[in-house]
Amino acid sequence: MYPFILTALALYLFCNSALAQSLNQVKPKPIPNVSSGQIKRLSDFQSKWVSNRDIDVWLPNHYSNSNKKFAVLYMHDGQMLFDKNITWNNQEWGVDETATKLMQSGETRDFIVIGIHNAGKYRHDEYFPEKPFYQLDESIQNQLYQTYRKDGRKLFADKVKSDNYLKFITMELKPYIDQHFNVYNDLENTFIMGSSMGGLVSLYAISEYPNVFKAAACMSTHWPGNHQKDNNPIPDTFFNYMQQNLPSPISHRLYFDYGTETLDAMYPRLQLKADKVIKGKGYNHKNWQTRVFIGAAHTEQDWQARLAIPLKFIFAQ
């Protein structure tokens, strides 16, 4: 009788262990289906600075047939760039289609795109520029940490960690890309781009690492930093940071834009203040653009519609 009991107990433990393992398994995220070029997924890319995440490397059609080197564009919110069928809102940037057309027409140099997946609930923590945050009064910092969104989620899930996020990109991800893909690794061929909070962290990246990034494209830049329209001390903190830290206009290029609907309706007055700082730092039409798109909203669909404009500008020879 004892062997029977032991066998049944062993079977019970095995089944429950297998069930627990199955429940704990994370279902792999689908790889985007692109209409041009190909995606190389770097799954669960390891980092000591931030949480591990997927990286989608987009390679144009002629990448595999060429011995030449390519420039590199790093883009935030990587899961939103290529395939609307797997995004939360059924929208995408259409990066593969737009980039292909621009390269084929000779309007940009050849480049690949590194789509860095965001960290979900920690997105705001990683994209909010850290040095400006700690220039805010401590009482305001604490207040922001206790702020909730309209959907009941906290604005910040953890402490601000954009410095670590940029260390991840520049010290871990970029060296990997430089080593494993046929790319140029110098300043003249390295670019960064994002929208909303991704626009803020792109500006922060080129300011913190001017020896790494040649140009930053910041679309629908979320200057408020939160969702407070009036009596908000955050934007001025960003502008003060820019006054001290914007890279040289002699060697760098900046692009900004905004729409006039939904969340973008908050930006015109603030972008004018940012533009004043940028102009005061010596930027002109050769190395800086700020554009307004009447009727455009804060959506991937709208960023897709004008994506060619910043790409042509930042990749200008």
Buried (B, 14 or more C-beta within 10 A) or exposed (E): EEEEEEEEEEEEEEEEEEEEEEEEEEEEBEBBEBEBBBBBBBEBBEBEBBEEBBBBBBBBBBBEEEEEBBBBBBBBBBBBBBBBEBBEEEBBBBBBBBBBBBBEEEEBBBBBBBBBBBBEEBBBBBBBBBBBBEBBEEEBBEEBBEEEEEEEEBBBBEEBBBBBBBBBBBBBBBEBBBEEBBBBBEBEBBBBBBBBBBBBBBBBBBBBBBEBBBBBBBBBBBBBBBEBEEEBEBBBBBBEBBEEBBBEBEEBBBBBBBBBBEBBEBBEEBBEBBBEBBEEBEBEEEBBBBBBBEEBBBBBBBBBBBBBBBBBBBBEE
